[in-house]
Amino acid sequence: MKQQIVSNDAPKADAILSQAVVSNGFIFVSGQVHSRPGGTLVEGSPKEKLDQIMQNIAAILKEADTTMDDIVKVVIYVTDMAIMAEVNEEYPKYFKPLLPAREAVCVKALPLGAH
């Protein structure tokens, strides 16, 4: 059985997506960009953008009665690998006590013009 997760504290998913789905005890969170719940993109440094993404994920997880501490796998998509040094500096601050498994992928473009 599947359950859809919806948070008003994260950007709304469009008609073809869910913010997250719970199935068999696992929570699958859709990719998040640096968009505020109202839909505007956060401008500024990679740190500011990462912070908004993590706030979005935390809000979605809260609706599923869990936290960032339960994340076991993360995939980061960026449009420029040059920002990864700053992302790597900030990223561990969001996970205690154990960092999840992670991969980083550079892509040509992201939804909504995100970076």
Residue pairs with C-beta under 8 A, 6 or more apart in sequence:
1 23
2 21
2 22
2 23
3 21
3 22
3 23
4 18
4 19
4 20
4 21
5 18
5 19
5 20
5 21
5 22
5 27
5 60
5 63
5 64
6 13
6 18
6 19
6 63
7 19
7 59
7 60
7 62
7 63
8 37
9 37
9 55
9 59
9 62
10 19
10 32
10 37
10 55
10 56
10 57
10 59
10 60
11 32
11 33
11 35
11 36
11 37
11 38
11 39
11 56
12 19
12 37
12 39
13 19
13 30
17 30
18 30
19 29
19 30
19 60
19 63
20 27
20 28
20 29
20 30
20 60
20 61
20 63
20 64
21 27
21 28
22 28
22 64
27 61
27 64
27 66
27 70
29 57
29 60
29 61
31 75
31 77
31 111
32 53
32 56
32 57
32 60
33 41
33 53
33 110
33 111
33 112
33 114
34 41
34 42
34 48
34 49
34 50
34 52
34 53
34 114
34 115
35 41
35 42
35 52
35 56
35 112
35 114
36 42
36 52
37 56
37 59
41 112
41 113
41 114
42 48
42 49
42 51
42 52
45 86
46 83
46 86
46 87
46 90
46 115
47 86
47 89
47 90
49 114
49 115
50 87
50 90
50 91
51 90
54 68
54 94
57 68
57 71
58 67
58 68
61 67
61 68
61 70
61 71
68 94
68 95
69 95
69 96
69 97
71 95
71 100
72 100
72 101
73 100
73 101
73 102
74 100
74 101
74 102
74 103
75 102
75 103
75 104
75 105
76 87
76 91
76 102
76 103
76 104
76 105
77 104
77 105
77 106
77 107
77 110
78 84
78 87
78 104
78 105
78 106
78 107
78 115
79 106
79 107
79 108
79 109
79 110
79 114
79 115
80 106
80 115
81 104
81 106
83 115
84 104
87 104
91 102
92 99
